[in-house]
Amino acid sequence: MNLIYNSEQYSVVEFGADRSLEALRFGGYEIVDKGGKREIFIAGVMAQTFRRDVNELIASEPTIEEIDDFLGSYEALMSQPVLLH
């Protein structure tokens, strides 16, 4: 596991691929909305899409606000409350 982003509003942890676990076959990401105290874990095809979109975003040399806006697009999917962060 690797913390790949951390701002006042969001943090993103990357989990490496693990072919022995179906949920992590392509790796996964935990996105935490600190203010909303909720999170989402994405894996599989959604993790691949997230990785591609993040690579495109990074190539544009975004500001922290632009990165947070991008992560905010996942808020509708965040349904897990953060209990131990």
C-alpha distance (Angstrom), angle and dihedral (degrees) to the residues before:
residue distance angle dihedral
M1 . . .
N2 3.77 . .
L3 3.82 130.5 .
I4 3.81 102.3 -131.3
Y5 3.81 100.7 170.5
N6 3.78 136.0 20.7
S7 3.79 127.3 171.7
E8 3.79 133.7 151.1
Q9 3.82 89.6 -88.7
Y10 3.84 106.4 32.5
S11 3.76 144.4 23.6
V12 3.79 127.3 -167.7
V13 3.79 124.9 -160.2
E14 3.79 120.2 -167.6
F15 3.80 120.4 -148.1
G16 3.80 115.2 -158.5
A17 3.77 123.1 -122.9
D18 3.78 115.7 -83.3
R19 3.79 113.0 -175.8
S20 3.81 91.3 -165.9
L21 3.83 90.6 65.4
E22 3.79 116.9 59.0
A23 3.82 92.6 -151.4
L24 3.82 90.6 57.2
R25 3.79 99.4 36.6
F26 3.81 88.8 118.2
G27 3.78 96.1 23.1
G28 3.76 123.9 -105.0
Y29 3.77 146.3 -127.6
E30 3.76 134.4 -135.7
I31 3.80 112.8 -153.5
V32 3.80 115.7 -166.7
D33 3.80 124.3 -164.0
K34 3.78 99.6 -154.2
G35 3.80 96.2 -168.4
G36 3.79 93.8 47.2
K37 3.82 92.2 41.4
R38 3.79 92.1 -135.3
E39 3.78 137.4 111.2
I40 3.76 147.3 -171.1
F41 3.78 132.4 -147.8
I42 3.78 113.9 -150.1
A43 3.78 125.3 -167.9
G44 3.79 140.8 158.0
V45 3.78 118.7 24.5
M46 3.80 91.6 -7.6
A47 3.82 89.9 56.3
Q48 3.80 90.3 50.1
T49 3.81 90.5 51.3
F50 3.80 91.3 46.6
R51 3.82 90.9 50.6
R52 3.82 91.3 49.8
D53 3.81 92.7 47.7
V54 3.83 91.9 47.3
N55 3.81 90.9 51.0
E56 3.81 90.1 51.7
L57 3.80 91.0 47.3
I58 3.80 93.1 49.5
A59 3.80 90.6 50.3
S60 3.81 88.5 62.0
E61 3.84 91.0 56.0
P62 3.82 94.3 -124.6
T63 3.77 128.4 -160.0
I64 3.80 120.5 -116.1
E65 3.80 87.8 -104.0
E66 3.81 91.1 55.6
I67 3.80 91.5 49.2
D68 3.81 90.9 48.4
D69 3.82 89.7 49.1
F70 3.80 89.5 52.5
L71 3.81 91.7 49.6
G72 3.80 89.0 46.2
S73 3.79 88.1 65.0
Y74 3.83 86.1 72.1
E75 3.82 94.5 54.6
A76 3.81 93.6 96.2
L77 3.81 88.0 61.1
M78 3.80 95.6 48.1
S79 3.77 105.8 102.8
Q80 3.81 103.3 142.0
P81 3.80 114.2 96.3
V82 3.79 115.5 -131.3
L83 3.77 107.7 -118.3
L84 3.81 106.5 161.5
H85 3.82 112.4 27.0
